[in-house]
Amino acid sequence: MTKPPAPKRHLPTSPFKAPVAPPPKEFTVGDQVTHDMYGLGRVIGIEDGVAALVDFGSLQERILSPYTKMSKL
Protein backbone atom coordinates (compact mmCIF):
# COMPACT_ATOMS: atom_id res chain seq x y z
CA MET A 1 0.00 0.00 0.00
CA THR A 2 1.31 3.44 -0.92
CA LYS A 3 0.85 6.70 0.91
CA PRO A 4 -0.62 9.73 -0.83
CA PRO A 5 1.98 12.39 -1.61
CA ALA A 6 2.61 14.97 1.08
CA PRO A 7 1.33 18.49 0.39
CA LYS A 8 3.94 20.80 -1.06
CA ARG A 9 5.47 23.33 1.28
CA HIS A 10 5.69 26.96 0.26
CA LEU A 11 8.72 28.83 1.50
CA PRO A 12 8.18 32.40 2.73
CA THR A 13 10.91 33.61 0.35
CA SER A 14 9.28 31.98 -2.68
CA PRO A 15 8.22 34.37 -5.47
CA PHE A 16 5.05 32.30 -5.91
CA LYS A 17 2.07 32.90 -3.65
CA ALA A 18 0.90 30.06 -1.42
CA PRO A 19 -2.71 29.03 -2.04
CA VAL A 20 -5.08 30.86 0.29
CA ALA A 21 -8.25 29.20 1.53
CA PRO A 22 -11.33 31.34 0.85
CA PRO A 23 -13.06 32.75 3.92
CA PRO A 24 -16.05 30.71 5.10
CA LYS A 25 -19.44 31.83 3.80
CA GLU A 26 -21.73 33.46 6.33
CA PHE A 27 -25.50 33.73 6.08
CA THR A 28 -28.09 35.52 8.20
CA VAL A 29 -31.79 34.87 8.74
CA GLY A 30 -33.74 36.31 5.83
CA ASP A 31 -31.00 35.95 3.20
CA GLN A 32 -32.19 34.74 -0.18
CA VAL A 33 -29.97 31.92 -1.41
CA THR A 34 -29.60 29.49 -4.26
CA HIS A 35 -28.49 25.87 -3.87
CA ASP A 36 -27.14 23.67 -6.66
CA MET A 37 -29.52 20.82 -5.78
CA TYR A 38 -32.58 22.47 -4.18
CA GLY A 39 -32.82 25.77 -6.08
CA LEU A 40 -34.00 29.10 -4.64
CA GLY A 41 -34.67 29.46 -0.95
CA ARG A 42 -34.63 31.72 2.10
CA VAL A 43 -32.59 31.22 5.28
CA ILE A 44 -34.98 30.77 8.23
CA GLY A 45 -32.51 29.68 10.91
CA ILE A 46 -28.79 29.63 11.70
CA GLU A 47 -26.72 27.34 13.92
CA ASP A 48 -23.49 29.29 14.50
CA GLY A 49 -20.79 27.89 12.21
CA VAL A 50 -22.54 24.51 11.91
CA ALA A 51 -25.58 24.70 9.63
CA ALA A 52 -28.29 26.86 8.09
CA LEU A 53 -31.98 25.95 7.94
CA VAL A 54 -33.30 26.96 4.53
CA ASP A 55 -36.90 27.04 3.28
CA PHE A 56 -37.02 26.03 -0.39
CA GLY A 57 -40.80 26.38 -0.68
CA SER A 58 -41.83 22.72 -0.88
CA LEU A 59 -39.31 21.57 1.74
CA GLN A 60 -36.99 22.79 4.47
CA GLU A 61 -33.40 21.56 4.53
CA ARG A 62 -30.58 21.84 7.03
CA ILE A 63 -27.49 22.73 4.98
CA LEU A 64 -24.18 22.02 6.71
CA SER A 65 -21.18 24.35 6.71
CA PRO A 66 -18.99 25.10 4.62
CA TYR A 67 -21.96 25.64 2.26
CA THR A 68 -20.04 24.64 -0.89
CA LYS A 69 -23.19 24.27 -3.02
CA MET A 70 -25.03 27.32 -1.67
CA SER A 71 -24.53 31.00 -2.42
CA LYS A 72 -26.22 34.26 -1.43
CA LEU A 73 -28.20 36.21 -4.01
C-alpha angles and dihedrals in degrees: 000000000000129000121236113254116271116251114264117257120229116214117221090233093053115119089220120083118242114239111267121213112233116247114263116266116251126202132186131205109279097029115139110228142177124219125199092230106028102034126214120008147147127241109243100170142017131206104198109259093337112075147336125226108221129189110216094180101252094040143015119229134190105224114199125223135284084050095211094166097040130077136177120250 
